[in-house]
């Protein structure tokens, strides 16, 4: 795996909700953390769009990141000031333990 395979820089936003019990009544506190990482954002092919539509799943973009990247289903991906949500699980591309493929939809 080479870094030039991932020419784009994305931001991964993660929300963590905790309950502050020191106040009365207890209140929820939301903390948003963000991390930048290298990735490859790809436009889905016509056949990919048709395949996803056939199973009733929306698809805006495909995201490719290095295997082991810390991305969760609840994270928001930001690329070129556009926010995306994960619309599927991280898939080990080719089962080689090198690259994850992730379907995205606009948030």
C-alpha positions as CSV (number, residue, x, y, z in Angstrom):
1,X,0.0,0.0,0.0
2,X,1.4,3.4,-1.0
3,X,0.4,6.8,0.3
4,X,-0.1,8.1,-3.2
5,X,-3.1,5.7,-3.4
6,X,-4.8,8.2,-1.0
7,X,-4.4,11.6,-2.6
8,X,-7.3,13.3,-0.7
9,X,-7.4,14.6,2.8
10,X,-10.7,14.0,4.7
11,X,-11.8,15.0,8.1
12,X,-13.5,12.4,10.3
13,X,-15.9,14.0,12.9
14,X,-17.0,11.9,15.9
15,X,-19.6,12.9,18.4
16,X,-19.4,11.6,22.0
17,X,-22.4,12.2,24.3
18,X,-21.9,11.9,28.0
19,X,-24.1,12.7,31.0
20,X,-22.9,15.4,33.4
21,X,-24.1,14.2,36.8
22,X,-22.4,17.1,38.7
23,X,-25.3,19.3,37.6
24,X,-28.9,19.0,38.7
25,X,-30.8,18.0,36.7
26,X,-28.1,15.9,34.9
27,X,-27.6,17.1,31.4
28,X,-26.1,15.6,28.3
29,X,-22.9,17.0,27.0
30,X,-21.8,16.5,23.4
31,X,-18.2,16.6,22.5
32,X,-17.1,16.6,18.9
33,X,-13.6,15.5,18.0
34,X,-12.1,15.6,14.5
35,X,-9.2,13.9,12.9
36,X,-7.7,14.4,9.4
37,X,-6.6,11.4,7.4
38,X,-5.5,10.5,3.9
39,X,-8.1,8.8,1.7
40,X,-9.4,8.3,-1.8
41,X,-12.9,9.7,-2.6
42,X,-14.3,8.1,-5.7
43,X,-17.4,8.7,-7.8
44,X,-19.4,5.5,-8.0
45,X,-19.7,3.9,-11.4
46,X,-23.1,3.6,-13.2
47,X,-23.2,-0.2,-12.4
48,X,-22.4,0.5,-8.7
49,X,-25.3,3.0,-8.6
50,X,-27.6,0.5,-10.2
51,X,-26.5,-2.3,-7.9
52,X,-27.1,-0.2,-4.8
53,X,-30.4,1.1,-6.1
54,X,-31.6,-2.5,-6.8
55,X,-31.2,-3.3,-3.1
56,X,-32.7,0.0,-1.9
57,X,-29.5,1.7,-0.7
58,X,-28.6,5.2,-1.6
59,X,-25.0,5.9,-2.7
60,X,-23.2,9.3,-3.3
61,X,-19.5,8.4,-3.1
62,X,-17.1,5.6,-2.4
63,X,-14.4,6.2,0.2
64,X,-11.2,4.2,0.3
65,X,-9.0,4.4,3.4
66,X,-6.0,2.4,4.7
67,X,-6.9,-0.8,6.4
68,X,-7.2,-0.3,10.1
69,X,-8.4,3.3,9.8
70,X,-10.4,4.4,12.9
71,X,-13.8,5.1,11.3
72,X,-17.1,4.2,12.8
73,X,-20.6,3.9,11.4
74,X,-21.7,7.0,13.3
75,X,-18.8,9.3,12.1
76,X,-19.3,12.1,9.7
77,X,-16.8,12.4,6.8
78,X,-16.0,15.8,5.4
79,X,-14.4,16.3,2.0
80,X,-14.3,19.6,0.1
81,X,-16.7,21.1,2.6
82,X,-19.3,18.5,1.9
83,X,-20.5,16.2,4.8
84,X,-21.1,12.5,4.2
85,X,-22.5,9.7,6.4
86,X,-21.4,6.1,6.1
87,X,-24.1,4.0,4.4
88,X,-22.6,0.6,5.0
89,X,-19.9,-1.3,6.8
90,X,-16.2,-0.9,6.2
91,X,-15.3,-3.6,3.6
92,X,-11.9,-5.2,3.3
93,X,-11.3,-4.4,-0.3
94,X,-10.0,-7.6,-2.0
95,X,-9.5,-9.3,1.4
96,X,-5.9,-8.2,1.3
97,X,-6.0,-6.3,4.7
98,X,-4.7,-3.1,2.9
99,X,-7.7,-1.0,2.0
100,X,-11.2,-0.4,3.3
101,X,-14.0,0.5,0.9
102,X,-16.9,2.5,2.4
103,X,-20.2,3.6,0.7
104,X,-21.2,7.2,1.6
105,X,-24.2,9.4,1.3
106,X,-24.5,13.1,1.7
107,X,-25.4,14.1,5.2
